């Protein structure tokens, strides 16, 4: 039996999850989406064939699982008309920054799982951190894992503040990768390669290095050392990065992301 799932919000992350669920065999008629924007609602209906609603109605009462895919600044407002119909459901939030204490108050339930996904979920390669409140059963956890694994991998954290670290590392992480790809592309073009050649080499190098790191039993540090011959070209590049303390600067950047995640929880949780 497939659960009946209601999405609140129909943006990119909702679309990734809906696509994954349909591939897993969930019938389209078992999925509802509350999406106030006409254009987005039409797209969801035509692309996935799911039931699309302009606003929350009593039809949400049949949902076993409610997935919150709204912007954090509108979560509280969106919860008000939904809560009366969904107190019996399990709730999964992919809204950045909103803490589960706030959600529990707005939704009048303790069956809440908070998730921090990332955008590679759009291509089935996501990394998602998960935290469950005490009201979430082992059966609930299994259902959440089934849903999330339709878009990639997931892991549970034991304390909710650790989701701020997940946000800094993997939630925001794709942007760091794109930042370095941009820099490599610019450098390649400056050295005479065409834009297409530089892009192929930069993106391909990240894909290949990530695949190697995933398949290897050796640490990233050892893998890096194997490429870095004393006095060679890679050694010159790594030395230049170390001279400007790039590693420490990068760690500082991730800490800034974690701190901002904490601030967002404070800002939107009241």
C-alpha positions as CSV (number, residue, x, y, z in Angstrom):
1,X,0.0,0.0,0.0
2,X,1.3,3.4,-1.0
3,X,0.8,6.2,1.5
4,X,-1.3,9.2,0.6
5,X,1.1,12.2,0.4
6,X,0.3,15.9,0.5
7,X,2.9,18.5,-0.5
8,X,2.5,22.1,0.7
9,X,4.4,24.0,-1.9
10,X,5.2,22.8,-5.4
11,X,8.7,24.2,-6.2
12,X,11.9,22.5,-7.3
13,X,12.4,20.4,-4.2
14,X,8.8,19.2,-4.2
15,X,9.1,18.4,-7.9
16,X,12.3,16.4,-7.3
17,X,10.5,14.4,-4.6
18,X,7.3,13.9,-6.6
19,X,9.4,12.7,-9.6
20,X,11.2,10.2,-7.3
21,X,8.0,9.0,-5.7
22,X,6.4,8.3,-9.1
23,X,9.5,6.4,-10.2
24,X,9.2,4.3,-7.0
25,X,5.6,3.4,-8.0
26,X,3.5,5.8,-6.0
27,X,0.3,6.4,-8.0
28,X,-0.1,10.1,-9.1
29,X,-3.6,10.2,-7.6
30,X,-2.1,9.4,-4.2
31,X,-0.2,12.7,-4.3
32,X,-1.8,16.1,-3.6
33,X,0.0,19.4,-3.9
34,X,-1.2,22.7,-2.4
35,X,0.3,25.4,-4.7
36,X,-1.3,28.9,-4.8
37,X,0.4,30.0,-8.1
38,X,-1.6,29.1,-11.2
39,X,1.4,28.6,-13.5
40,X,3.1,26.3,-11.1
41,X,-0.1,24.3,-10.4
42,X,-0.6,23.8,-14.1
43,X,2.9,22.6,-14.6
44,X,2.6,20.1,-11.8
45,X,-0.6,18.7,-13.2
46,X,0.8,18.4,-16.7
47,X,4.2,17.1,-15.7
48,X,3.2,14.6,-13.0
49,X,-0.5,14.2,-13.2
50,X,-0.9,14.8,-9.5
51,X,-3.9,16.4,-7.7
52,X,-3.2,20.1,-7.5
53,X,-5.0,22.4,-5.1
54,X,-5.0,26.2,-5.0
55,X,-5.4,26.2,-1.2
56,X,-5.7,23.9,1.8
57,X,-9.0,22.0,2.0
58,X,-10.5,19.2,4.0
59,X,-9.2,16.8,1.3
60,X,-5.8,17.0,3.1
61,X,-7.3,14.9,5.9
62,X,-6.6,11.8,3.9
63,X,-2.8,12.4,3.9
64,X,-0.6,10.0,5.8
65,X,2.4,12.2,5.2
66,X,2.6,16.0,4.7
67,X,5.7,17.3,3.1
68,X,6.5,21.0,3.7
69,X,8.3,22.5,0.7
70,X,7.5,26.2,1.3
71,X,9.9,29.1,1.8
72,X,10.7,29.5,5.5
73,X,9.3,33.1,5.7
74,X,5.8,31.8,4.8
75,X,5.8,28.5,6.7
76,X,3.8,29.9,9.7
77,X,1.2,31.5,7.5
78,X,0.9,28.4,5.3
79,X,0.5,26.1,8.4
80,X,-2.6,27.9,9.8
81,X,-5.1,26.5,7.2
82,X,-3.4,23.1,6.9
83,X,-3.1,22.2,10.6
84,X,-6.8,21.5,11.3
85,X,-6.8,18.8,8.6
86,X,-3.5,17.1,9.2
87,X,-3.0,16.6,13.0
88,X,-3.1,12.8,12.4
89,X,-0.4,12.9,9.7
90,X,3.4,12.5,9.8
91,X,5.1,15.8,8.8
92,X,8.3,16.2,6.9
93,X,9.8,19.7,6.4
94,X,12.4,20.6,3.8
95,X,12.0,24.3,4.7
96,X,15.4,25.7,5.6
97,X,15.9,27.1,9.1
98,X,12.5,26.4,10.6
99,X,13.0,24.5,13.8
100,X,10.8,21.6,14.8
101,X,9.7,23.3,18.0
102,X,8.1,26.0,15.9
103,X,6.5,23.5,13.6
104,X,5.2,21.4,16.5
105,X,3.4,24.5,17.8
106,X,2.0,25.6,14.5
107,X,0.9,22.1,13.4
108,X,-0.2,20.8,16.9
109,X,1.7,17.5,16.5
110,X,5.0,15.9,17.6
111,X,5.2,13.6,14.5
112,X,7.7,15.9,12.8
113,X,10.8,15.2,10.8
114,X,13.0,18.1,9.7
115,X,15.1,17.6,6.6
116,X,18.0,19.5,5.0
117,X,18.3,18.4,1.4
118,X,20.4,19.8,-1.4
119,X,19.8,20.6,-5.0
120,X,21.5,17.5,-6.6
121,X,18.3,15.8,-5.4
122,X,17.0,17.2,-8.7
123,X,19.1,14.6,-10.5
124,X,18.8,11.8,-8.0
125,X,22.1,12.5,-6.3
126,X,21.0,14.5,-3.2
127,X,22.4,14.4,0.3
128,X,19.8,15.0,3.0
129,X,20.2,15.3,6.7
130,X,17.3,14.3,8.9
131,X,16.2,14.9,12.5
132,X,13.2,13.3,14.1
133,X,11.2,14.6,17.1
134,X,10.4,12.1,19.9
135,X,6.9,11.5,18.5
136,X,8.3,9.9,15.4
137,X,8.1,6.1,15.4
138,X,10.5,3.7,13.7
139,X,7.8,3.0,11.1
140,X,7.6,6.8,10.5
141,X,11.4,6.9,10.0
142,X,11.3,4.1,7.5
143,X,8.6,5.9,5.5
144,X,10.7,9.1,5.5
145,X,13.8,7.2,4.4
146,X,11.8,5.6,1.5
147,X,10.7,9.1,0.4
148,X,14.1,10.8,0.7
149,X,16.0,8.0,-1.0
150,X,14.0,8.5,-4.1
151,X,16.2,11.6,-4.6
152,X,19.6,10.3,-3.3
153,X,21.1,9.5,0.1
154,X,20.1,10.5,3.6
155,X,21.5,10.3,7.2
156,X,20.0,10.9,10.6
157,X,21.5,13.3,13.1
158,X,20.9,12.8,16.9
159,X,20.4,16.5,17.8
160,X,18.6,19.2,15.8
161,X,21.4,21.8,16.0
162,X,23.5,19.4,13.9
163,X,21.2,20.2,11.0
164,X,22.8,23.7,10.9
165,X,26.1,21.9,10.3
166,X,24.5,19.8,7.6
167,X,23.1,23.0,6.0
168,X,26.6,24.5,6.0
169,X,28.3,21.4,4.6
170,X,25.9,19.8,2.1
171,X,22.8,22.1,2.0
172,X,24.9,25.0,0.7
173,X,27.6,22.8,-0.6
174,X,26.7,22.6,-4.2
175,X,27.2,26.4,-4.5
176,X,30.8,25.9,-3.3
177,X,31.4,23.3,-6.0
178,X,29.9,25.6,-8.6
179,X,32.1,28.5,-7.3
180,X,35.2,26.4,-7.8
181,X,34.0,25.2,-11.2
182,X,33.5,28.9,-12.2
183,X,37.0,29.7,-11.1
184,X,38.6,26.8,-13.0
185,X,36.7,27.7,-16.1
186,X,37.9,31.3,-15.9
187,X,41.5,30.1,-15.4
188,X,41.2,27.7,-18.3
189,X,40.0,30.4,-20.6
190,X,42.7,32.7,-19.4
191,X,45.3,30.1,-20.4
192,X,43.9,29.8,-23.9
193,X,41.3,27.1,-23.8
194,X,37.8,27.7,-25.2
195,X,34.9,28.2,-22.9
196,X,33.5,24.8,-23.9
197,X,36.8,23.0,-23.3
198,X,37.4,24.7,-19.9
199,X,33.8,23.8,-18.9
200,X,34.2,20.1,-19.9
201,X,37.5,19.8,-18.1
202,X,36.4,21.5,-14.9
203,X,33.0,19.8,-14.6
204,X,34.5,16.4,-15.6
205,X,37.3,16.7,-13.1
206,X,34.8,17.3,-10.2
207,X,32.6,14.4,-11.3
208,X,35.6,12.1,-11.7
209,X,37.3,13.1,-8.4
210,X,34.1,12.8,-6.5
211,X,33.5,9.3,-8.0
212,X,37.0,8.3,-7.1
213,X,36.6,9.6,-3.5
214,X,33.4,7.7,-3.1
215,X,34.7,4.4,-4.4
216,X,38.1,4.6,-2.6
217,X,38.8,3.2,0.9
218,X,41.5,5.9,1.3
219,X,40.9,9.3,2.8
220,X,40.6,12.5,0.7
221,X,43.9,13.6,2.2
222,X,45.7,10.4,1.0
223,X,44.1,10.7,-2.4
224,X,45.3,14.3,-2.6
225,X,48.8,13.3,-1.6
226,X,48.9,10.7,-4.3
227,X,48.4,13.4,-7.0
228,X,50.8,15.8,-5.4
229,X,54.4,14.9,-6.3
230,X,57.0,17.0,-4.6
231,X,58.1,19.8,-6.9
232,X,55.4,19.0,-9.5
233,X,52.6,21.0,-11.0
234,X,50.0,20.0,-8.4
235,X,52.4,20.7,-5.6
236,X,52.8,24.2,-7.0
237,X,49.1,24.7,-7.1
238,X,48.5,23.3,-3.5
239,X,51.4,25.4,-2.2
240,X,49.8,28.6,-3.7
241,X,46.5,27.7,-2.0
242,X,48.3,27.1,1.3
243,X,50.1,30.4,1.1
244,X,46.8,32.2,1.2
245,X,45.4,29.8,3.8
246,X,42.6,28.7,1.5
247,X,41.7,25.7,3.7
248,X,41.2,27.9,6.8
249,X,39.3,30.5,4.7
250,X,37.0,27.8,3.4
251,X,36.4,26.5,6.9
252,X,35.5,30.0,8.0
253,X,33.1,30.3,5.1
254,X,31.3,27.1,6.2
255,X,31.1,28.4,9.7
256,X,29.5,31.6,8.4
257,X,26.9,29.4,6.6
258,X,26.2,27.5,9.9
259,X,25.8,30.7,11.8
260,X,23.3,32.1,9.3
261,X,21.3,28.9,9.5
262,X,21.0,29.5,13.3
263,X,19.9,33.1,12.6
264,X,17.2,31.9,10.2
265,X,15.8,29.6,12.8
266,X,15.6,32.6,15.2
267,X,14.2,34.9,12.6
268,X,11.4,32.7,11.1
269,X,10.5,30.6,14.1
270,X,8.3,33.0,16.0
